[in-house]
Amino acid sequence: MQNSIKNNPSSLNDQNTWGIGTQCIQAGFEAAVGGPRVLPIYQTASYKYEDVDQVERLFALEESGFKYTRTGNPILAAFEQKMTILEGGTGAVATSTGQAAVLLAVANLLRAGDHLVSARTIYGGSHVLFGTTLKKLGIETTFVNPEDPVEELRKAFRPNTRLLFGETIGNPALDILDFDKFSSLAHEFDVPFIVDNTLATPFLCQPFHHGADIVVHSATKYIGGQATSLGGMVIDGGSYNWNNGKFPDYVEPDRLYANTSYWKKFGRAAFISKARAQYLRDFGVTLSPFNAFLLNLGLETLHLRMPRHCENALALAEFLENHPQVNWVVYPGLKNHRSFPRILKYFDYSGASGVLTFGLKGGSAAVREFVKALKLASLVVHVGDARTMVLHPATSTHSQLSSRERLAAGIPDDMIRVSVGIEDADDIIRDFDQALQKAKRK
């Protein structure tokens, strides 16, 4: 089931009405007559002005423009605009990494004494950030099983809860988030709902259509698609009412910016405007212009790559399901996976992305032998590359969690995570088959 074509001849100048393939290639940048057709790199830290009054207006947030690349750059702005259009949001901020995007989004909401609720089946780096680092800063986190019934999940919320967090596809447990359940909880407790859409990408799923208020990405993964560049993105859906008494920083004047009230001045774009003005400025987690160029270049083929990732992952999952050396396989694109109905409900394309997990018979010795025997696939701490790669999460990305925490997050010690690339599926399967045979002999 391909994404529907949305453009028509009367609306070709409206990038929001284009089909997603056209948006991946064309959105965010319009070439000037006689100017470069391809989005150029603006490799500069500073910008020239001749009017002191104009610079004063820029620093008072009375006029938009580029002051210093730490808070904005033309190529970053184009990349941000493209991601905003793809996700259907109201504005975005590019960051140096995906982890920086999560930090920026959360810091823009919480202060010491606040509390957040998060699905426990999230990326290990986010889990440590929430459970350890933020705790040192006076922010508490309650991790929940996203598959628990609403009645149980309600118990996690407190009077000081200010955020609900989940991942469209949990990494690496791979459950598809129940958007209806999570968004209804966010509305019930009147807190913003943040979704990490890294593994799904806007090609497969657009969380704003299912109740999310803010979306974050590690653009390092499928957005760039070639493992050359780190980057992240925070996208504001513009749907949350910040003037509800819970977020005074959005309503009260900011003395550092001419007493600007973000809610009064920017309205639906209050969250993303505040994130750029305050926390991108203070944290300095800015995406480099060169990395923005490479990530945007990769994004131009997202709509071509994602179907191939999905097809190859399904083919490999079906092969592994029937292999005698394999204990179990998890891939939400398999019809027997408990999340498969959610793909049909929430995804715009019938695929389930390119990541799967499986358990290997023979214990840790077999796991090590299998990984060493691979020839086409590589042992790499990454997902979302055009090349197939494997990882053992228990000894890498989730090694900082206890055994109990790993099991609670859906990560048994025998789990091998596979990021299935876009090579020929038959070659991937042959590589896994020969490696499994060698692991069996051990």
VOPAGU-2260 file (C-alpha; in pm, 1 decimal, decimal comma):
REM VOPAGU-2260
SITE   aa  ch    i         X         Y         Z
SITE  MET   A    0       0,0       0,0       0,0
SITE  GLN   A    1     178,9     310,3    -121,8
SITE  ASN   A    2     129,9     652,9      35,1
SITE  SER   A    3    -146,7     840,8    -140,5
SITE  ILE   A    4     -60,6    1110,5    -394,7
SITE  LYS   A    5    -187,0    1441,0    -260,5
SITE  ASN   A    6     -74,5    1702,4    -510,8
SITE  ASN   A    7    -288,6    1846,1    -789,5
SITE  PRO   A    8    -216,2    2100,9   -1066,5
SITE  SER   A    9    -388,2    2386,5    -885,6
SITE  SER   A   10    -173,3    2354,7    -573,3
SITE  LEU   A   11     179,7    2287,1    -698,5
SITE  ASN   A   12     310,9    2593,1    -511,9
SITE  ASP   A   13     179,1    2461,8    -178,8
SITE  GLN   A   14     440,9    2219,7     -49,5
SITE  ASN   A   15     203,1    2087,6     216,7
SITE  THR   A   16     -21,6    1940,9     -55,9
SITE  TRP   A   17     251,2    1746,7    -237,9
SITE  GLY   A   18     289,5    1371,7    -210,9
SITE  ILE   A   19     552,2    1257,8      35,0
SITE  GLY   A   20     802,0    1166,4    -238,0
SITE  THR   A   21     783,1    1515,1    -384,6
SITE  GLN   A   22     814,9    1663,8     -36,3
SITE  CYS   A   23    1128,1    1455,8      34,8
SITE  ILE   A   24    1292,9    1594,6    -276,0
SITE  GLN   A   25    1154,3    1944,8    -316,8
SITE  ALA   A   26    1015,9    2078,2      12,2
SITE  GLY   A   27    1190,8    2337,1     226,2
SITE  PHE   A   28    1386,4    2510,6     -47,9
SITE  GLU   A   29    1293,9    2714,0    -353,9
SITE  ALA   A   30    1572,6    2801,5    -593,2
SITE  ALA   A   31    1600,3    3167,6    -693,1
SITE  VAL   A   32    1634,2    3264,0   -1056,0
SITE  GLY   A   33    2001,9    3232,8   -1140,2
SITE  GLY   A   34    2072,1    3077,6    -799,0
SITE  PRO   A   35    2182,4    2725,9    -706,5
SITE  ARG   A   36    1921,5    2459,3    -783,2
SITE  VAL   A   37    2050,8    2225,6    -512,4
SITE  LEU   A   38    2034,2    2345,0    -150,3
SITE  PRO   A   39    2383,8    2486,7     -83,1
SITE  ILE   A   40    2594,7    2464,7     230,0
SITE  TYR   A   41    2612,4    2791,7     422,7
SITE  GLN   A   42    2941,5    2725,2     599,8
SITE  THR   A   43    2940,7    3036,4     815,0
SITE  ALA   A   44    2916,4    3120,2    1181,7
SITE  SER   A   45    2813,0    3484,1    1139,6
SITE  TYR   A   46    2587,7    3711,6     931,1
SITE  LYS   A   47    2643,4    4069,9     816,9
SITE  TYR   A   48    2414,6    4359,0     908,4
SITE  GLU   A   49    2452,6    4733,2     860,7
SITE  ASP   A   50    2169,2    4851,3    1080,2
SITE  VAL   A   51    2207,4    4836,7    1460,2
SITE  ASP   A   52    1833,0    4871,8    1499,6
SITE  GLN   A   53    1772,2    4558,7    1294,4
SITE  VAL   A   54    2014,1    4353,1    1503,0
SITE  GLU   A   55    1844,1    4484,7    1815,6
SITE  ARG   A   56    1509,3    4365,9    1677,5
SITE  LEU   A   57    1658,3    4022,7    1606,6
SITE  PHE   A   58    1783,3    3986,3    1962,6
SITE  ALA   A   59    1449,1    4102,0    2100,5
SITE  LEU   A   60    1263,9    3839,3    1889,3
SITE  GLU   A   61    1078,7    4120,1    1714,3
SITE  GLU   A   62    1213,1    4016,1    1373,9
SITE  SER   A   63    1312,7    3678,2    1231,5
SITE  GLY   A   64    1655,3    3624,5    1081,7
SITE  PHE   A   65    1996,3    3471,7    1143,1
SITE  LYS   A   66    2211,6    3616,0    1419,6
SITE  TYR   A   67    2466,6    3342,5    1474,3
SITE  THR   A   68    2470,8    2983,7    1349,7
SITE  ARG   A   69    2432,3    2849,9    1702,8
SITE  THR   A   70    2063,8    2947,1    1679,8
SITE  GLY   A   71    2006,6    2927,9    1304,4
SITE  ASN   A   72    2154,0    2896,4     957,9
SITE  PRO   A   73    1993,9    2901,2     609,7
SITE  ILE   A   74    2064,0    2535,2     531,7
SITE  LEU   A   75    1942,7    2430,1     875,7
SITE  ALA   A   76    1627,4    2634,3     820,4
SITE  ALA   A   77    1559,9    2456,7     490,3
SITE  PHE   A   78    1616,4    2114,2     646,9
SITE  GLU   A   79    1391,5    2210,3     940,1
SITE  GLN   A   80    1120,9    2329,6     702,7
SITE  LYS   A   81    1129,5    2004,8     505,1
SITE  MET   A   82    1095,1    1795,5     821,3
SITE  THR   A   83     813,5    2021,2     942,6
SITE  ILE   A   84     624,3    1964,4     617,7
SITE  LEU   A   85     688,2    1589,6     617,1
SITE  GLU   A   86     559,5    1552,2     973,9
SITE  GLY   A   87     275,6    1802,4     932,6
SITE  GLY   A   88     397,8    2031,0    1212,1
SITE  THR   A   89     424,4    2402,8    1266,4
SITE  GLY   A   90     801,3    2443,4    1310,9
SITE  ALA   A   91    1124,3    2257,2    1388,9
SITE  VAL   A   92    1471,9    2292,2    1537,2
SITE  ALA   A   93    1764,3    2086,2    1409,2
SITE  THR   A   94    2013,2    1955,9    1665,5
SITE  SER   A   95    2359,3    1801,6    1665,9
SITE  THR   A   96    2233,8    1449,5    1749,7
SITE  GLY   A   97    1912,7    1259,4    1815,0
SITE  GLN   A   98    1999,9    1247,3    2184,7
SITE  ALA   A   99    2032,2    1626,6    2178,9
SITE  ALA   A  100    1685,2    1648,2    2023,5
SITE  VAL   A  101    1534,5    1448,5    2311,2
SITE  LEU   A  102    1722,5    1658,4    2568,0
SITE  LEU   A  103    1618,9    1985,8    2404,0
SITE  ALA   A  104    1252,5    1886,8    2389,5
SITE  VAL   A  105    1242,1    1769,1    2750,3
SITE  ALA   A  106    1442,6    2062,8    2889,3
SITE  ASN   A  107    1204,1    2300,4    2715,4
SITE  LEU   A  108     922,3    2158,8    2928,6
SITE  LEU   A  109    1057,1    2048,9    3265,2
SITE  ARG   A  110    1224,7    2206,7    3564,2
SITE  ALA   A  111    1348,8    2068,9    3897,3
SITE  GLY   A  112    1057,2    1918,3    4087,8
SITE  ASP   A  113     869,6    1807,7    3776,0
SITE  HIS   A  114     786,1    1451,9    3676,1
SITE  LEU   A  115     752,4    1268,7    3347,5
SITE  VAL   A  116     595,4     939,4    3244,7
SITE  SER   A  117     770,8     735,6    2977,3
SITE  ALA   A  118     723,0     403,1    2807,1
SITE  ARG   A  119     998,3     177,0    2933,7
SITE  THR   A  120    1049,3      19,8    2589,6
SITE  ILE   A  121    1259,7     307,1    2458,1
SITE  TYR   A  122    1612,0     353,7    2328,5
SITE  GLY   A  123    1875,7     288,0    2596,0
SITE  GLY   A  124    2024,7     637,3    2572,9
SITE  SER   A  125    1685,9     796,2    2637,2
SITE  HIS   A  126    1621,4     553,1    2923,0
SITE  VAL   A  127    1947,7     651,7    3094,5
SITE  LEU   A  128    1885,1    1022,5    3028,5
SITE  PHE   A  129    1541,9    1004,3    3192,1
SITE  GLY   A  130    1617,7     760,1    3470,9
SITE  THR   A  131    1965,2     876,0    3576,5
SITE  THR   A  132    2078,0    1211,8    3439,4
SITE  LEU   A  133    1750,4    1401,0    3476,4
SITE  LYS   A  134    1712,7    1255,4    3824,4
SITE  LYS   A  135    2037,4    1432,0    3922,1
SITE  LEU   A  136    1874,9    1755,6    3804,2
SITE  GLY   A  137    1568,1    1704,8    4022,3
SITE  ILE   A  138    1335,4    1561,6    3757,3
SITE  GLU   A  139    1173,0    1225,0    3832,6
SITE  THR   A  140    1066,1     965,1    3575,7
SITE  THR   A  141     818,6     679,5    3604,4
SITE  PHE   A  142     867,9     410,3    3341,2
SITE  VAL   A  143     558,0     217,6    3240,6
SITE  ASN   A  144     478,3     -88,4    3036,3
SITE  PRO   A  145     301,5      64,5    2734,2
SITE  GLU   A  146      97,5    -253,0    2692,5
SITE  ASP   A  147     -63,2    -215,4    3036,5
SITE  PRO   A  148    -431,8    -115,5    3041,2
SITE  VAL   A  149    -524,6     250,4    3081,8
SITE  GLU   A  150    -636,0     191,3    3440,1
SITE  GLU   A  151    -286,1      77,8    3533,8
SITE  LEU   A  152    -109,4     352,0    3339,7
SITE  ARG   A  153    -314,1     622,6    3514,3
SITE  LYS   A  154    -143,6     529,1    3841,6
SITE  ALA   A  155     188,9     659,3    3708,8
SITE  PHE   A  156      66,7    1018,8    3678,0
SITE  ARG   A  157     116,8    1269,7    3959,5
SITE  PRO   A  158       6,6    1628,4    4019,7
SITE  ASN   A  159     353,8    1743,1    3904,7
SITE  THR   A  160     360,6    1529,2    3586,6
SITE  ARG   A  161     439,6    1750,0    3290,9
SITE  LEU   A  162     516,5    1509,9    3004,8
SITE  LEU   A  163     427,8    1174,5    2847,2
SITE  PHE   A  164     691,9    1012,1    2623,6
SITE  GLY   A  165     690,3     715,5    2386,7
SITE  GLU   A  166     842,6     581,0    2065,4
SITE  THR   A  167     641,3     496,3    1754,6
SITE  ILE   A  168     846,1     176,3    1725,9
SITE  GLY   A  169    1019,9      88,4    2052,2
SITE  ASN   A  170    1394,2      34,0    2017,2
SITE  PRO   A  171    1474,0    -252,9    2033,4
SITE  ALA   A  172    1158,7    -423,5    2169,2
SITE  LEU   A  173     981,5    -315,7    1845,2
SITE  ASP   A  174     628,1    -283,5    1980,6
SITE  ILE   A  175     417,3     -28,0    1794,1
SITE  LEU   A  176     290,0     243,3    2026,1
SITE  ASP   A  177     -84,1     247,7    2094,4
SITE  PHE   A  178    -135,5     611,3    2001,5
SITE  ASP   A  179    -501,7     621,0    2098,8
SITE  LYS   A  180    -425,4     501,3    2451,6
SITE  PHE   A  181    -128,4     731,7    2506,1
SITE  SER   A  182    -287,4    1040,7    2352,7
SITE  SER   A  183    -603,9     989,9    2558,5
SITE  LEU   A  184    -390,3     976,9    2875,6
SITE  ALA   A  185    -206,3    1292,5    2773,1
SITE  HIS   A  186    -536,6    1471,7    2718,9
SITE  GLU   A  187    -685,4    1336,9    3041,7
SITE  PHE   A  188    -393,3    1468,7    3249,0
SITE  ASP   A  189    -339,1    1771,8    3024,2
SITE  VAL   A  190      28,6    1713,3    2953,7
SITE  PRO   A  191     214,4    1729,1    2619,1
SITE  PHE   A  192     272,9    1399,3    2442,0
SITE  ILE   A  193     619,9    1356,7    2285,6
SITE  VAL   A  194     685,0    1079,3    2034,0
SITE  ASP   A  195    1022,2     964,7    1905,0
SITE  ASN   A  196     949,8     877,0    1540,9
SITE  THR   A  197    1304,5     772,3    1447,5
SITE  LEU   A  198    1244,6     412,1    1341,3
SITE  ALA   A  199     914,9     478,3    1165,2
SITE  THR   A  200    1000,0     808,5     993,2
SITE  PRO   A  201     720,7    1027,4     852,4
SITE  PHE   A  202     705,2     793,8     552,2
SITE  LEU   A  203     551,1     518,7     764,5
SITE  CYS   A  204     374,9     719,4    1035,0
SITE  GLN   A  205     294,7    1081,6    1118,7
SITE  PRO   A  206     237,9    1097,1    1497,0
SITE  PHE   A  207      66,2    1438,2    1484,0
SITE  HIS   A  208    -222,8    1268,0    1306,5
SITE  HIS   A  209    -261,6    1038,5    1606,5
SITE  GLY   A  210    -254,0    1280,3    1898,7
SITE  ALA   A  211     115,1    1363,5    1950,5
SITE  ASP   A  212     208,0    1723,1    2037,6
SITE  ILE   A  213     584,5    1709,0    1973,1
SITE  VAL   A  214     792,6    1473,3    1757,1
SITE  VAL   A  215    1165,4    1405,5    1787,2
SITE  HIS   A  216    1403,3    1225,7    1551,8
SITE  SER   A  217    1752,0    1094,5    1539,8
SITE  ALA   A  218    1812,3    1210,6    1182,8
SITE  THR   A  219    2132,7    1006,1    1195,1
SITE  LYS   A  220    1921,5     698,3    1122,8
SITE  TYR   A  221    1672,8     660,0     835,5
SITE  ILE   A  222    1642,6    1031,9     763,3
SITE  GLY   A  223    2005,5    1047,7     648,2
SITE  GLY   A  224    2016,7     678,4     568,8
SITE  GLN   A  225    2389,6     645,3     501,0
SITE  ALA   A  226    2556,5     657,5     845,1
SITE  THR   A  227    2773,9     954,4     753,1
SITE  SER   A  228    2639,6    1226,1     983,3
SITE  LEU   A  229    2497,4    1280,3    1329,2
SITE  GLY   A  230    2187,6    1495,1    1361,8
SITE  GLY   A  231    1852,3    1533,8    1531,5
SITE  MET   A  232    1524,6    1717,0    1492,1
SITE  VAL   A  233    1254,0    1850,3    1724,0
SITE  ILE   A  234     921,2    1925,2    1555,6
SITE  ASP   A  235     633,2    2115,8    1710,7
SITE  GLY   A  236     281,1    2010,1    1619,8
SITE  GLY   A  237     138,0    2340,0    1738,9
SITE  SER   A  238    -154,2    2165,1    1906,9
SITE  TYR   A  239     -90,5    2207,7    2278,7
SITE  ASN   A  240    -242,6    2485,9    2487,2
SITE  TRP   A  241      50,1    2618,9    2690,9
SITE  ASN   A  242    -168,7    2870,5    2872,5
SITE  ASN   A  243    -313,5    2614,4    3112,9
SITE  GLY   A  244    -131,0    2710,9    3431,8
SITE  LYS   A  245     121,4    2427,5    3412,9
SITE  PHE   A  246     385,9    2597,8    3199,1
SITE  PRO   A  247     432,3    2954,0    3326,3
SITE  ASP   A  248     759,1    2995,5    3130,7
SITE  TYR   A  249     553,7    3003,0    2812,2
SITE  VAL   A  250     315,8    3272,6    2931,3
SITE  GLU   A  251     518,8    3494,2    3162,0
SITE  PRO   A  252     753,7    3752,5    3005,8
SITE  ASP   A  253    1109,7    3643,3    2927,9
SITE  ARG   A  254    1324,7    3929,5    3053,7
SITE  LEU   A  255    1618,9    3815,3    2838,2
SITE  TYR   A  256    1416,7    3880,7    2523,3
SITE  ALA   A  257    1251,4    4218,0    2581,3
SITE  ASN   A  258     990,4    4063,3    2812,3
SITE  THR   A  259     850,2    3847,5    2532,3
SITE  SER   A  260     566,7    3610,5    2620,3
SITE  TYR   A  261     614,6    3312,3    2389,9
SITE  TRP   A  262     249,0    3216,9    2409,3
SITE  LYS   A  263     122,2    3565,0    2331,4
SITE  LYS   A  264     375,4    3636,8    2057,0
SITE  PHE   A  265     411,8    3300,1    1882,1
SITE  GLY   A  266      86,2    3120,9    1964,9
SITE  ARG   A  267      88,8    2773,7    1807,5
SITE  ALA   A  268     464,8    2800,1    1755,2
SITE  ALA   A  269     539,6    2887,0    2119,3
SITE  PHE   A  270     715,5    2559,2    2199,8
SITE  ILE   A  271     957,3    2559,2    1909,5
SITE  SER   A  272    1024,1    2934,7    1934,4
SITE  LYS   A  273    1114,7    2899,7    2300,8
SITE  ALA   A  274    1329,5    2591,8    2231,9
SITE  ARG   A  275    1539,8    2785,8    1981,2
SITE  ALA   A  276    1558,8    3112,7    2174,8
SITE  GLN   A  277    1644,8    2960,5    2511,5
SITE  TYR   A  278    1780,1    2607,5    2500,5
SITE  LEU   A  279    1944,9    2587,8    2159,6
SITE  ARG   A  280    2116,0    2912,8    2262,3
SITE  ASP   A  281    2217,9    2779,1    2605,0
SITE  PHE   A  282    2302,9    2416,3    2525,5
SITE  GLY   A  283    2467,5    2490,3    2190,3
SITE  VAL   A  284    2360,0    2152,3    2047,6
SITE  THR   A  285    2353,0    2295,3    1694,8
SITE  LEU   A  286    2360,2    2079,4    1382,5
SITE  SER   A  287    2661,0    2163,9    1164,5
SITE  PRO   A  288    2579,3    2305,2     818,6
SITE  PHE   A  289    2779,4    2030,6     646,5
SITE  ASN   A  290    2592,0    1755,2     832,3
SITE  ALA   A  291    2264,0    1927,6     747,7
SITE  PHE   A  292    2363,9    1914,3     381,0
SITE  LEU   A  293    2434,4    1539,6     397,2
SITE  LEU   A  294    2123,3    1458,8     599,0
SITE  ASN   A  295    1900,7    1660,1     366,9
SITE  LEU   A  296    2060,7    1485,5      69,1
SITE  GLY   A  297    1979,4    1147,6     223,4
SITE  LEU   A  298    1626,1    1259,4     301,5
SITE  GLU   A  299    1563,0    1308,7     -69,7
SITE  THR   A  300    1548,9     929,2    -111,5
SITE  LEU   A  301    1359,1     837,3     206,8
SITE  HIS   A  302    1045,0     744,0      11,8
SITE  LEU   A  303    1250,0     507,2    -206,1
SITE  ARG   A  304    1455,3     349,4      71,6
SITE  MET   A  305    1188,1     279,3     332,3
SITE  PRO   A  306     980,8      36,0     120,4
SITE  ARG   A  307    1298,1    -163,7      46,0
SITE  HIS   A  308    1397,7    -168,0     415,2
SITE  CYS   A  309    1049,1    -296,5     500,1
SITE  GLU   A  310    1045,3    -562,7     227,1
SITE  ASN   A  311    1391,6    -692,4     314,5
SITE  ALA   A  312    1320,1    -699,8     688,4
SITE  LEU   A  313    1001,9    -899,1     633,2
SITE  ALA   A  314    1182,5   -1146,1     407,3
SITE  LEU   A  315    1461,8   -1196,5     662,8
SITE  ALA   A  316    1213,7   -1228,0     950,5
SITE  GLU   A  317    1019,4   -1497,5     765,2
SITE  PHE   A  318    1345,4   -1684,4     693,4
SITE  LEU   A  319    1458,1   -1666,5    1056,9
SITE  GLU   A  320    1118,4   -1781,9    1182,3
SITE  ASN   A  321    1173,9   -2114,8    1010,0
SITE  HIS   A  322    1541,5   -2162,3    1093,4
SITE  PRO   A  323    1618,8   -2441,4    1343,5
SITE  GLN   A  324    1901,1   -2241,6    1502,6
SITE  VAL   A  325    1667,3   -1953,2    1597,3
SITE  ASN   A  326    1465,3   -1949,6    1920,1
SITE  TRP   A  327    1237,6   -1658,5    1843,8
SITE  VAL   A  328    1187,4   -1364,7    1604,4
SITE  VAL   A  329    1027,7   -1025,0    1666,3
SITE  TYR   A  330     926,2    -809,1    1372,6
SITE  PRO   A  331     598,8    -612,1    1385,3
SITE  GLY   A  332     548,6    -669,8    1012,6
SITE  LEU   A  333     484,7   -1039,6    1079,6
SITE  LYS   A  334     111,7   -1103,4    1094,7
SITE  ASN   A  335     147,6   -1300,4    1418,3
SITE  HIS   A  336     310,6   -1005,9    1599,2
SITE  ARG   A  337      80,8    -844,3    1855,1
SITE  SER   A  338     147,5    -498,7    1710,1
SITE  PHE   A  339      60,3    -590,1    1351,1
SITE  PRO   A  340    -298,0    -451,8    1378,6
SITE  ARG   A  341    -152,1    -115,6    1488,2
SITE  ILE   A  342      47,8     -93,5    1166,6
SITE  LEU   A  343    -277,4    -122,3     975,2
SITE  LYS   A  344    -435,7     137,0    1203,3
SITE  TYR   A  345    -163,8     401,1    1243,3
SITE  PHE   A  346      81,7     359,9     955,1
SITE  ASP   A  347      45,5     520,1     612,8
SITE  TYR   A  348     241,5     235,7     453,7
SITE  SER   A  349     193,6    -131,4     531,7
SITE  GLY   A  350     561,4    -194,6     613,9
SITE  ALA   A  351     708,4    -203,7     964,2
SITE  SER   A  352    1049,7     -39,8     907,9
SITE  GLY   A  353    1381,8    -219,5     878,4
SITE  VAL   A  354    1467,2    -336,6    1230,6
SITE  LEU   A  355    1404,6    -685,2    1368,4
SITE  THR   A  356    1533,7    -888,9    1660,7
SITE  PHE   A  357    1584,2   -1259,4    1718,1
SITE  GLY   A  358    1717,7   -1501,1    1977,4
SITE  LEU   A  359    1985,0   -1754,2    1888,1
SITE  LYS   A  360    2016,9   -2106,3    2030,1
SITE  GLY   A  361    2348,2   -2189,7    2192,9
SITE  GLY   A  362    2392,6   -1904,3    2437,8
SITE  SER   A  363    2650,6   -1628,6    2434,8
SITE  ALA   A  364    2915,1   -1841,8    2260,5
SITE  ALA   A  365    2681,5   -1897,1    1965,6
SITE  VAL   A  366    2596,2   -1526,5    1951,6
SITE  ARG   A  367    2963,5   -1433,4    1932,8
SITE  GLU   A  368    3037,7   -1695,0    1667,7
SITE  PHE   A  369    2737,8   -1589,9    1459,3
SITE  VAL   A  370    2844,4   -1225,0    1459,2
SITE  LYS   A  371    3204,5   -1312,8    1367,8
SITE  ALA   A  372    3086,7   -1534,3    1080,8
SITE  LEU   A  373    2883,4   -1265,9     907,7
SITE  LYS   A  374    3033,8   -1142,5     583,2
SITE  LEU   A  375    2784,0    -900,2     428,0
SITE  ALA   A  376    2634,5    -773,1     753,3
SITE  SER   A  377    2853,9    -582,1     999,4
SITE  LEU   A  378    2865,7    -546,0    1377,7
SITE  VAL   A  379    2781,6    -177,0    1414,3
SITE  VAL   A  380    2630,7      42,2    1688,7
SITE  HIS   A  381    2370,5     195,3    1461,7
SITE  VAL   A  382    2038,8     142,0    1282,6
SITE  GLY   A  383    1882,9     288,2     971,2
SITE  ASP   A  384    2178,3     258,9     735,1
SITE  ALA   A  385    2154,2     141,8     374,1
SITE  ARG   A  386    2385,4    -144,1     480,1
SITE  THR   A  387    2272,9    -439,3     693,6
SITE  MET   A  388    2414,0    -440,5    1045,1
SITE  VAL   A  389    2372,8    -633,0    1369,1
SITE  LEU   A  390    2417,3    -555,7    1738,4
SITE  HIS   A  391    2392,1    -732,6    2072,7
SITE  PRO   A  392    2198,5    -474,4    2283,9
SITE  ALA   A  393    2263,5    -637,7    2623,3
SITE  THR   A  394    2637,4    -574,7    2590,0
SITE  SER   A  395    2615,5    -239,7    2411,6
SITE  THR   A  396    2329,7      10,5    2383,3
SITE  HIS   A  397    2144,5    -121,6    2690,4
SITE  SER   A  398    2442,6    -244,2    2893,1
SITE  GLN   A  399    2397,3      41,8    3140,8
SITE  LEU   A  400    2062,8    -101,9    3245,5
SITE  SER   A  401    2036,1    -380,5    3500,0
SITE  SER   A  402    1926,8    -728,2    3387,1
SITE  ARG   A  403    1584,3    -662,1    3537,6
SITE  GLU   A  404    1554,5    -327,4    3357,2
SITE  ARG   A  405    1657,3    -488,5    3028,0
SITE  LEU   A  406    1399,3    -761,9    3060,6
SITE  ALA   A  407    1134,2    -504,0    3150,8
SITE  ALA   A  408    1226,8    -315,7    2833,9
SITE  GLY   A  409    1188,5    -632,4    2627,9
SITE  ILE   A  410    1561,4    -705,8    2586,5
SITE  PRO   A  411    1662,6   -1061,1    2683,6
SITE  ASP   A  412    2033,6   -1139,4    2689,9
SITE  ASP   A  413    2012,0   -1357,5    2378,9
SITE  MET   A  414    1864,1   -1078,4    2164,0
SITE  ILE   A  415    2039,4    -986,5    1839,9
SITE  ARG   A  416    1916,0    -664,7    1680,0
SITE  VAL   A  417    1930,4    -644,7    1302,8
SITE  SER   A  418    1904,3    -324,6    1100,6
SITE  VAL   A  419    1818,5    -465,2     759,7
SITE  GLY   A  420    1965,4    -269,5     471,4
SITE  ILE   A  421    1859,2    -222,2     112,4
SITE  GLU   A  422    2090,9    -478,1     -47,5
SITE  ASP   A  423    1937,4    -770,0    -239,5
SITE  ALA   A  424    1728,7    -969,8       6,5
SITE  ASP   A  425    1863,3   -1303,8    -119,4
SITE  ASP   A  426    2219,6   -1197,2     -39,3
SITE  ILE   A  427    2124,4   -1090,3     313,1
SITE  ILE   A  428    1948,4   -1420,0     377,9
SITE  ARG   A  429    2239,5   -1626,9     242,3
SITE  ASP   A  430    2478,4   -1438,6     471,3
SITE  PHE   A  431    2264,2   -1503,9     777,6
SITE  ASP   A  432    2218,8   -1867,8     681,8
SITE  GLN   A  433    2590,5   -1940,2     654,6
SITE  ALA   A  434    2662,2   -1755,5     981,1
SITE  LEU   A  435    2387,0   -1948,7    1160,7
SITE  GLN   A  436    2532,2   -2275,5    1035,8
SITE  LYS   A  437    2874,8   -2184,6    1173,4
SITE  ALA   A  438    2724,9   -2077,6    1508,2
SITE  LYS   A  439    2543,8   -2412,1    1530,0
SITE  ARG   A  440    2869,0   -2607,0    1500,1
SITE  LYS   A  441    3001,1   -2419,2    1804,7
